Amino acid sequence: MAVKTFSVGEVLTASDTNTYLANAGLVYVTSTSLGGVTNTISNVFSSTYDSYRIVVNNFSNSTTTTREFSLRMGTDASAFYGRGEQYIFGAGSNAVNGTTGQTSAKLGNVSLLNSSGFVLDIHAPNKAAATVWTYQMMTYQSDVTAYVFRTGYGFMDTLTQYTGFQIIGTVDNLSGNVTVYGYRKA
């Protein structure tokens, strides 16, 4: 689509408006709440979009103890997940780590404090190709008594076409709001 330039005094027509709206960036797919150790979000990935953005806000677990949480494509617990991350603690120290051959991909740690959140961009979840993602998050960790910023990546190295995902805690119930958007194709 060629970009149209408007001049002062020119009328913006319904056709022009509809064209720009139809080619806008993110498109709302669904929204739901987290409420358990294993939270399954189904029927969100399709051939309509190649890439998606998952936004989680008001994220926490049900105790003040710091717990890990992870991502799983569909309900696939096969050992083909990999991930890497860098994180920075509130005091300024940082670390890097990663793993492969896991049954889910660790995203981070979270404690009982509902101001935590993250965004995850996921690519090719509904294609017969490896699914990959990148993420950024701010979560509170009681074990280090600080907010922790994390940025990282992950992958599920199978040719499965997934339609959903899971956000999984280790022991405690997770809570928060999840919204999924699709990246509109040009």
N, C-alpha and C positions, 0 to 999 in steps of 0.2 A: 504494500500500500504506500503510495506516495504521500508525503507529509504535506498537508495543505497549510498555507500561510494566510492568516486572515488580516485584513486591513481595517483601520479605524473606520467605523460607520458601516462595515459590511455585515450582512445578516448571517447569523449562524443558523443553518437550516436543520430541520429534524433529521434529514438524511445524513448531514455531516455529524451531528451529535450521535446518531446510532452507529455510524461507522467507527467513531472514536471509542464509544462504549464497548462495541463488539471486539475491538482490538486492544482493550486495556489489559493490564498485567495480571494480578491475582484474582481468582474467582472463588468465592465461598463454596465449599463442598459440604461440610457438616461441623457441628459442634456438640460436645458432650462433656460430662463430668467424670473424673476419676473417682473410684470409691472401693478399693480393695487392693490386695497384693498383686493380682494379675488383672490388668485392665485391657480388654480386647476392644479395638475400634475396627468394626467390620464394614465391608462394602464401600470403601472410600477411594480405592485406586482402580482406574479403568483405562481404556485406551483413549479416553477423551483428552488426558493430559500426560505428558512424558515426565514431568517433574512436579513436586508438591512441596508446600511449606506447612509444617506442623508447628503451631504456637501453643505453648502451655504456660498458663499463668496461675497465680495463687497456689503454687505447687508446694506440697509438704508431705511428711509422713505423720503417722498417728502418735509418735513418741518423740521425746527430746533427743533420743539416741540417734546418732548419725547412721544412716543405712544406705547401701548402694541401690541404684536402680538401673534398669537396662532396657534396651529395645529388642524386639523380636519381630521379624517379618511374618505376617500371618500368625500361625501358631507353630511355625517350623522350628523345632528344637534340635535340628541337626548341627553338627560341629563344623560349620562353614563360616562362622562369623569372625570378623577381625575388626580391630579398632585401634585408634591412637588418640592421644590427647595431650594438651599442655594446660596446666592450671596455675593460677596465681592466687595465693592466699592474701587476705586483707593486710597482713604485715609486710607484704612485698616479696616474700619468697616464692619460688616457682619450682615446678617439676614437670617431667615429661614421662609418659609411659604408654604401653600398648600391649596387645595380645592378639593371637590368632587361634583358630581351632576351637572356638567357644560355642556354646549352645544358645547364646544371646550376646549382644554387644553392650557392655557397660557404658553408660552415659555419664554417670557421676555419682555424687552422694548428696543426701538431703536430710534435714532435720525438721522438727516441728517449728515452722515459721512460714506463714503463708504469703510472704512477699517474694518468694523464689520463682524463677521462670526460665524458659528456654525456647529457642527457635531451632528447628531442624529442617534443612532442605534435603529432600530425598529424590533421587533420580532413577528412573527406569524400574519402578516397583512392579509395573504390570507388563513388562516386556520379558521375553525369553532371553534375558541377559543378566549379568551380575547387577545387583541393586547396591547403590552407593549413596552415602549421605555425609553432610557436614553439619556441625551444630555449634551454637554459642549459648552459654547459660550463665546465670548468676544463681547460686544456691547457698544457703546458710548451712554450715557444718558445726555442730556443737562440739565435736571432738577437737577442733582447732579454734573454737570460739571466734569464728570469723566468716564473713562472706567469701566465697571462692568463685572466681571467674574461670570458666573452662571453655576451651575451643578444641574441636576435634573432628574426627572423621570415622566412618565405619563402612563396612561392606558385608554383604551376604553373597557368597560366591557360588550361586547355583543359577540355573536357567529357569527357575520357577516364576510364574506370573502371579504375583500376590495381589490380593484385593483389600487387605487390611494389615494391621500391625498390633503389637501389644507393648504396653509400658508396664514393666514388672518390677515390683519391690522385692526385697529379700525376705522380710518377715512381717513388717508393719504395713498397714493399709496406707495407700497413697491417696492424696486428694488434690484437687485442682481442676482447672478447666482446659479442655483440649479443643482447638479449632483447626480444621484442615482446609487449606486453600490449594487450588490447582493453578499452575502457571499456564496461562492461555497460550496456545500456539499461534504464531503469526499467520 
